[in-house]
Amino acid sequence: MRLTLAARGRWRYEGADVLLETEEFLAPPGYEAMKFQQLKLRTDGADLIPAWPWDDGAERGRYTRD
């Protein structure tokens, strides 16, 4: 199963992490509970690993640059 969420906002470094503060959040109907105001992403080389706010900060997934 794949879930596509989209967020737009301001990005900034916070130490070795990257913080996204959302200004706009798009989620499919029925997934409104996944909306967040902030998302912290840990850097791992060139990748970003998200710590999901609705999952007690559990790290899952990886954003990579192609």
N, CA, C and O atoms as CSV, one atom per row, in Angstrom:
chain,resi,resn,atom,element,x,y,z
A,1,MET,N,N,0.830,-1.174,0.000
A,1,MET,CA,C,0.000,0.000,0.000
A,1,MET,C,C,0.882,1.247,0.000
A,1,MET,O,O,1.892,1.296,0.702
A,2,ARG,N,N,0.516,2.218,-0.758
A,2,ARG,CA,C,1.258,3.471,-0.843
A,2,ARG,C,C,0.305,4.613,-0.512
A,2,ARG,O,O,-0.819,4.667,-1.010
A,3,LEU,N,N,0.768,5.510,0.322
A,3,LEU,CA,C,0.001,6.692,0.706
A,3,LEU,C,C,0.790,7.916,0.282
A,3,LEU,O,O,1.966,8.052,0.618
A,4,THR,N,N,0.148,8.797,-0.448
A,4,THR,CA,C,0.817,10.003,-0.900
A,4,THR,C,C,0.308,11.197,-0.113
A,4,THR,O,O,-0.881,11.516,-0.137
A,5,LEU,N,N,1.221,11.849,0.584
A,5,LEU,CA,C,0.935,13.071,1.313
A,5,LEU,C,C,1.782,14.172,0.685
A,5,LEU,O,O,2.877,13.909,0.188
A,6,ALA,N,N,1.285,15.385,0.707
A,6,ALA,CA,C,2.054,16.507,0.179
A,6,ALA,C,C,1.995,17.651,1.167
A,6,ALA,O,O,0.933,17.979,1.697
A,7,ALA,N,N,3.144,18.255,1.410
A,7,ALA,CA,C,3.208,19.399,2.314
A,7,ALA,C,C,4.102,20.460,1.702
A,7,ALA,O,O,5.103,20.163,1.049
A,8,ARG,N,N,3.719,21.681,1.927
A,8,ARG,CA,C,4.516,22.813,1.466
A,8,ARG,C,C,4.746,23.716,2.659
A,8,ARG,O,O,3.841,23.925,3.467
A,9,GLY,N,N,5.939,24.247,2.775
A,9,GLY,CA,C,6.220,25.121,3.905
A,9,GLY,C,C,7.643,25.600,3.908
A,9,GLY,O,O,8.286,25.697,2.862
A,10,ARG,N,N,8.131,25.897,5.088
A,10,ARG,CA,C,9.489,26.414,5.250
A,10,ARG,C,C,10.388,25.315,5.810
A,10,ARG,O,O,10.035,24.614,6.759
A,11,TRP,N,N,11.545,25.190,5.200
A,11,TRP,CA,C,12.544,24.218,5.609
A,11,TRP,C,C,13.684,24.952,6.296
A,11,TRP,O,O,14.064,26.050,5.888
A,12,ARG,N,N,14.227,24.338,7.339
A,12,ARG,CA,C,15.407,24.919,7.974
A,12,ARG,C,C,16.195,23.817,8.664
A,12,ARG,O,O,15.653,22.780,9.047
A,13,TYR,N,N,17.482,24.071,8.810
A,13,TYR,CA,C,18.318,23.146,9.560
A,13,TYR,C,C,18.154,23.411,11.044
A,13,TYR,O,O,18.055,24.559,11.480
A,14,GLU,N,N,18.126,22.341,11.806
A,14,GLU,CA,C,18.109,22.405,13.268
A,14,GLU,C,C,19.175,21.426,13.734
A,14,GLU,O,O,18.903,20.243,13.942
A,15,GLY,N,N,20.390,21.932,13.894
A,15,GLY,CA,C,21.515,21.039,14.177
A,15,GLY,C,C,21.785,20.193,12.947
A,15,GLY,O,O,21.944,20.725,11.849
A,16,ALA,N,N,21.840,18.879,13.121
A,16,ALA,CA,C,22.061,17.966,11.999
A,16,ALA,C,C,20.756,17.548,11.332
A,16,ALA,O,O,20.774,16.840,10.325
A,17,ASP,N,N,19.619,17.982,11.887
A,17,ASP,CA,C,18.309,17.615,11.351
A,17,ASP,C,C,17.769,18.719,10.442
A,17,ASP,O,O,18.272,19.843,10.435
A,18,VAL,N,N,16.740,18.375,9.682
A,18,VAL,CA,C,16.013,19.331,8.859
A,18,VAL,C,C,14.594,19.379,9.411
A,18,VAL,O,O,14.012,18.339,9.719
A,19,LEU,N,N,14.039,20.570,9.536
A,19,LEU,CA,C,12.698,20.744,10.075
A,19,LEU,C,C,11.821,21.381,9.008
A,19,LEU,O,O,12.182,22.407,8.433
A,20,LEU,N,N,10.672,20.775,8.744
A,20,LEU,CA,C,9.677,21.329,7.834
A,20,LEU,C,C,8.534,21.868,8.674
A,20,LEU,O,O,7.919,21.124,9.438
A,21,GLU,N,N,8.246,23.149,8.541
A,21,GLU,CA,C,7.080,23.766,9.180
A,21,GLU,C,C,6.076,24.019,8.071
A,21,GLU,O,O,6.329,24.826,7.176
A,22,THR,N,N,4.936,23.336,8.120
A,22,THR,CA,C,3.990,23.352,7.007
A,22,THR,C,C,3.162,24.627,6.965
A,22,THR,O,O,2.776,25.188,7.991
A,23,GLU,N,N,2.906,25.055,5.743
A,23,GLU,CA,C,1.983,26.152,5.461
A,23,GLU,C,C,0.758,25.608,4.733
A,23,GLU,O,O,-0.327,26.184,4.802
A,24,GLU,N,N,0.948,24.494,4.036
A,24,GLU,CA,C,-0.132,23.843,3.300
A,24,GLU,C,C,0.081,22.342,3.393
A,24,GLU,O,O,1.207,21.863,3.262
A,25,PHE,N,N,-0.993,21.598,3.619
A,25,PHE,CA,C,-0.892,20.144,3.742
A,25,PHE,C,C,-2.019,19.514,2.943
A,25,PHE,O,O,-3.179,19.896,3.091
A,26,LEU,N,N,-1.683,18.553,2.101
A,26,LEU,CA,C,-2.678,17.853,1.293
A,26,LEU,C,C,-2.630,16.371,1.622
A,26,LEU,O,O,-1.579,15.734,1.551
A,27,ALA,N,N,-3.786,15.839,1.983
A,27,ALA,CA,C,-3.903,14.406,2.276
A,27,ALA,C,C,-5.187,13.905,1.630
A,27,ALA,O,O,-6.142,14.668,1.494
A,28,PRO,N,N,-5.229,12.649,1.234
A,28,PRO,CA,C,-6.451,12.098,0.663
A,28,PRO,C,C,-7.576,12.094,1.698
A,28,PRO,O,O,-7.305,12.059,2.899
A,29,PRO,N,N,-8.840,12.129,1.249
A,29,PRO,CA,C,-9.969,12.048,2.186
A,29,PRO,C,C,-9.850,10.813,3.079
A,29,PRO,O,O,-9.526,9.723,2.606
A,30,GLY,N,N,-10.113,10.994,4.363
A,30,GLY,CA,C,-10.022,9.908,5.323
A,30,GLY,C,C,-8.679,9.832,6.033
A,30,GLY,O,O,-8.521,9.054,6.973
A,31,TYR,N,N,-7.715,10.625,5.598
A,31,TYR,CA,C,-6.374,10.597,6.192
A,31,TYR,C,C,-6.014,11.929,6.847
A,31,TYR,O,O,-4.836,12.250,7.007
A,32,GLU,N,N,-7.020,12.694,7.221
A,32,GLU,CA,C,-6.789,13.992,7.837
A,32,GLU,C,C,-5.997,13.891,9.142
A,32,GLU,O,O,-5.310,14.843,9.511
A,33,ALA,N,N,-6.076,12.770,9.840
A,33,ALA,CA,C,-5.357,12.583,11.111
A,33,ALA,C,C,-3.843,12.578,10.904
A,33,ALA,O,O,-3.093,12.717,11.870
A,34,MET,N,N,-3.390,12.424,9.685
A,34,MET,CA,C,-1.957,12.397,9.412
A,34,MET,C,C,-1.393,13.798,9.174
A,34,MET,O,O,-0.193,13.958,8.954
A,35,LYS,N,N,-2.238,14.786,9.217
A,35,LYS,CA,C,-1.787,16.165,9.018
A,35,LYS,C,C,-0.850,16.567,10.150
A,35,LYS,O,O,-1.077,16.207,11.305
A,36,PHE,N,N,0.198,17.309,9.825
A,36,PHE,CA,C,1.150,17.759,10.838
A,36,PHE,C,C,1.518,19.211,10.605
A,36,PHE,O,O,1.403,19.726,9.492
A,37,GLN,N,N,1.961,19.863,11.666
A,37,GLN,CA,C,2.443,21.239,11.590
A,37,GLN,C,C,3.960,21.284,11.399
A,37,GLN,O,O,4.491,22.191,10.757
A,38,GLN,N,N,4.641,20.298,11.964
A,38,GLN,CA,C,6.100,20.199,11.860
A,38,GLN,C,C,6.489,18.761,11.586
A,38,GLN,O,O,5.847,17.820,12.053
A,39,LEU,N,N,7.543,18.615,10.825
A,39,LEU,CA,C,8.100,17.293,10.580
A,39,LEU,C,C,9.614,17.405,10.691
A,39,LEU,O,O,10.235,18.218,10.007
A,40,LYS,N,N,10.202,16.590,11.551
A,40,LYS,CA,C,11.655,16.559,11.709
A,40,LYS,C,C,12.193,15.402,10.881
A,40,LYS,O,O,11.679,14.284,10.930
A,41,LEU,N,N,13.242,15.700,10.117
A,41,LEU,CA,C,13.881,14.695,9.276
A,41,LEU,C,C,15.355,14.633,9.629
A,41,LEU,O,O,16.041,15.654,9.670
A,42,ARG,N,N,15.830,13.425,9.883
A,42,ARG,CA,C,17.234,13.206,10.207
A,42,ARG,C,C,18.004,13.033,8.907
A,42,ARG,O,O,17.540,12.352,7.992
A,43,THR,N,N,19.176,13.645,8.823
A,43,THR,CA,C,19.994,13.471,7.636
A,43,THR,C,C,20.829,12.197,7.776
A,43,THR,O,O,21.376,11.901,8.839
A,44,ASP,N,N,20.908,11.463,6.681
A,44,ASP,CA,C,21.745,10.265,6.603
A,44,ASP,C,C,22.447,10.332,5.257
A,44,ASP,O,O,21.933,9.837,4.253
A,45,GLY,N,N,23.619,10.943,5.241
A,45,GLY,CA,C,24.278,11.231,3.972
A,45,GLY,C,C,23.446,12.254,3.223
A,45,GLY,O,O,23.149,13.325,3.752
A,46,ALA,N,N,23.065,11.929,1.984
A,46,ALA,CA,C,22.217,12.822,1.188
A,46,ALA,C,C,20.730,12.527,1.378
A,46,ALA,O,O,19.891,13.228,0.813
A,47,ASP,N,N,20.389,11.504,2.163
A,47,ASP,CA,C,18.992,11.114,2.376
A,47,ASP,C,C,18.391,11.810,3.592
A,47,ASP,O,O,19.105,12.250,4.493
A,48,LEU,N,N,17.062,11.899,3.598
A,48,LEU,CA,C,16.325,12.429,4.744
A,48,LEU,C,C,15.407,11.338,5.274
A,48,LEU,O,O,14.678,10.710,4.508
A,49,ILE,N,N,15.442,11.111,6.582
A,49,ILE,CA,C,14.629,10.073,7.222
A,49,ILE,C,C,13.622,10.761,8.138
A,49,ILE,O,O,14.011,11.390,9.122
A,50,PRO,N,N,12.311,10.646,7.819
A,50,PRO,CA,C,11.301,11.349,8.599
A,50,PRO,C,C,10.974,10.649,9.916
A,50,PRO,O,O,10.977,9.422,10.010
A,51,ALA,N,N,10.691,11.471,10.934
A,51,ALA,CA,C,10.188,10.995,12.234
A,51,ALA,C,C,8.723,11.435,12.303
A,51,ALA,O,O,8.443,12.611,12.534
A,52,TRP,N,N,7.802,10.513,12.106
A,52,TRP,CA,C,6.382,10.839,11.931
A,52,TRP,C,C,5.716,11.255,13.240
A,52,TRP,O,O,5.727,10.493,14.207
A,53,PRO,N,N,5.138,12.455,13.281
A,53,PRO,CA,C,4.528,12.971,14.514
A,53,PRO,C,C,3.360,12.128,15.021
A,53,PRO,O,O,3.160,12.036,16.232
A,54,TRP,N,N,2.589,11.516,14.138
A,54,TRP,CA,C,1.425,10.732,14.557
A,54,TRP,C,C,1.818,9.335,15.019
A,54,TRP,O,O,0.968,8.572,15.478
A,55,ASP,N,N,3.073,9.001,14.905
A,55,ASP,CA,C,3.551,7.664,15.273
A,55,ASP,C,C,4.623,7.784,16.362
A,55,ASP,O,O,5.615,7.055,16.347
A,56,ASP,N,N,4.416,8.703,17.301
A,56,ASP,CA,C,5.342,8.937,18.419
A,56,ASP,C,C,6.776,9.174,17.962
A,56,ASP,O,O,7.725,8.803,18.654
A,57,GLY,N,N,6.928,9.792,16.795
A,57,GLY,CA,C,8.265,10.114,16.308
A,57,GLY,C,C,9.023,8.949,15.707
A,57,GLY,O,O,10.232,9.039,15.491
A,58,ALA,N,N,8.317,7.841,15.431
A,58,ALA,CA,C,8.991,6.677,14.835
A,58,ALA,C,C,9.538,7.039,13.457
A,58,ALA,O,O,8.858,7.682,12.657
A,59,GLU,N,N,10.750,6.626,13.194
A,59,GLU,CA,C,11.364,6.857,11.891
A,59,GLU,C,C,10.984,5.727,10.943
A,59,GLU,O,O,11.211,4.549,11.218
A,60,ARG,N,N,10.399,6.125,9.821
A,60,ARG,CA,C,10.058,5.145,8.781
A,60,ARG,C,C,10.178,5.818,7.436
A,60,ARG,O,O,9.818,6.985,7.278
A,61,GLY,N,N,10.676,5.094,6.486
A,61,GLY,CA,C,10.807,5.621,5.133
A,61,GLY,C,C,12.100,6.380,4.953
A,61,GLY,O,O,12.900,6.523,5.878
A,62,ARG,N,N,12.283,6.856,3.754
A,62,ARG,CA,C,13.521,7.554,3.407
A,62,ARG,C,C,13.242,8.354,2.152
A,62,ARG,O,O,12.669,7.846,1.188
A,63,TYR,N,N,13.650,9.600,2.177
A,63,TYR,CA,C,13.586,10.440,0.987
A,63,TYR,C,C,14.977,10.483,0.390
A,63,TYR,O,O,15.942,10.853,1.059
A,64,THR,N,N,15.074,10.100,-0.880
A,64,THR,CA,C,16.357,10.079,-1.563
A,64,THR,C,C,16.308,10.983,-2.785
A,64,THR,O,O,15.242,11.225,-3.351
A,65,ARG,N,N,17.444,11.465,-3.175
A,65,ARG,CA,C,17.535,12.292,-4.382
A,65,ARG,C,C,17.943,11.396,-5.522
A,65,ARG,O,O,18.929,10.663,-5.429
A,66,ASP,N,N,17.188,11.454,-6.593
A,66,ASP,CA,C,17.515,10.665,-7.795
A,66,ASP,C,C,18.500,11.383,-8.664
A,66,ASP,O,O,18.887,10.869,-9.713
